[in-house]
């Protein structure tokens, strides 16, 4: 019996609605650690271009699913930086 294999899925696991509570939790942690901010890159811990699902930090926090970007989260502000393809 042959099994059907999925080679690619176009389902998006990111949920932008989860961003505000996740950002609030990150800010609480920053305050507890005495930090002013935190940089969340698109790259994984190995600086890889191809990020496995478990390392999708930027997508988890912001809902941004593009291939290039970063977020800077401060105690009172946050910004997402992306290249010109996403503007």
Backbone torsions as a table, in degrees:
resi	resn	phi	psi	omega
1	UNK	NA	130.3	178.6
2	UNK	-85.9	140.5	176.4
3	UNK	-104.3	139.6	176.4
4	UNK	-77.4	133.1	-179.7
5	UNK	-112.6	132.0	174.9
6	UNK	-92.0	121.9	179.4
7	UNK	-93.0	-27.5	-178.2
8	UNK	-149.6	141.4	178.2
9	UNK	-123.1	140.8	179.6
10	UNK	-107.8	18.9	176.6
11	UNK	-76.6	138.1	-179.9
12	UNK	-102.8	120.1	-177.8
13	UNK	-87.0	-15.3	-177.6
14	UNK	-70.1	143.1	178.2
15	UNK	-131.4	98.7	-177.6
16	UNK	-56.5	-25.0	179.4
17	UNK	-65.4	-21.3	179.0
18	UNK	-81.2	-11.0	-177.4
19	UNK	-57.5	-53.1	-177.6
20	UNK	-57.7	-46.4	178.2
21	UNK	-68.3	-33.0	178.0
22	UNK	-69.3	-39.5	176.9
23	UNK	-64.6	-40.2	177.4
24	UNK	-61.8	-40.9	178.4
25	UNK	-66.4	-40.1	177.3
26	UNK	-63.2	-43.2	179.3
27	UNK	-63.8	-38.7	176.6
28	UNK	-61.5	-40.5	179.2
29	UNK	-67.6	-39.4	177.0
30	UNK	-60.1	-46.9	178.6
31	UNK	-59.9	-44.7	-178.8
32	UNK	-62.2	-32.3	-179.3
33	UNK	-91.4	-2.3	-179.1
34	UNK	71.1	30.2	-179.8
35	UNK	-102.9	151.1	179.3
36	UNK	-90.5	-24.7	-177.5
37	UNK	-170.2	178.0	-177.0
38	UNK	-151.7	138.1	178.1
39	UNK	-101.2	127.8	179.4
40	UNK	-113.0	105.3	-178.6
41	UNK	-84.9	165.5	172.5
42	UNK	-76.5	-31.5	-178.1
43	UNK	-67.3	158.4	176.4
44	UNK	-86.3	-173.7	-176.8
45	UNK	-64.9	-14.9	178.1
46	UNK	-102.2	9.5	-177.0
47	UNK	62.1	29.4	-179.1
48	UNK	-76.6	147.4	177.4
49	UNK	-76.2	-34.7	-179.7
50	UNK	-99.4	106.0	-170.9
51	UNK	-95.6	125.2	176.1
52	UNK	-69.0	157.2	-176.3
53	UNK	-54.0	-37.2	-177.7
54	UNK	-68.2	-15.0	-177.9
55	UNK	-110.6	17.2	-179.0
56	UNK	-78.6	65.9	-176.8
57	UNK	-64.3	-46.2	-177.4
58	UNK	-64.1	-43.5	177.6
59	UNK	-64.1	-41.4	-179.3
60	UNK	-60.7	-42.9	-176.4
61	UNK	-81.1	-40.6	-170.2
62	UNK	-110.1	-21.4	-173.3
63	UNK	86.6	-2.9	178.7
64	UNK	-74.5	124.7	-176.2
65	UNK	-114.2	12.4	178.0
66	UNK	-70.5	174.9	-174.8
67	UNK	-93.6	-4.1	-179.0
68	UNK	-145.0	123.3	178.7
69	UNK	171.1	173.7	177.1
70	UNK	-157.6	158.3	177.0
71	UNK	-125.5	140.2	171.5
72	UNK	-114.7	117.4	-179.4
73	UNK	-109.1	118.3	177.0
74	UNK	-107.5	175.4	-178.9
75	UNK	-65.2	-29.7	-177.6
76	UNK	-123.6	-3.4	-179.5
77	UNK	-146.5	161.0	174.4
78	UNK	-149.4	148.9	178.5
79	UNK	-143.8	145.1	174.7
80	UNK	-111.0	129.3	179.3
81	UNK	-111.0	126.7	178.5
82	UNK	-134.3	166.6	178.2
83	UNK	-86.1	178.8	-171.8
84	UNK	-62.4	-17.4	179.2
85	UNK	-65.2	-22.4	-172.9
86	UNK	-106.6	8.4	-179.6
87	UNK	-99.0	NA	NA
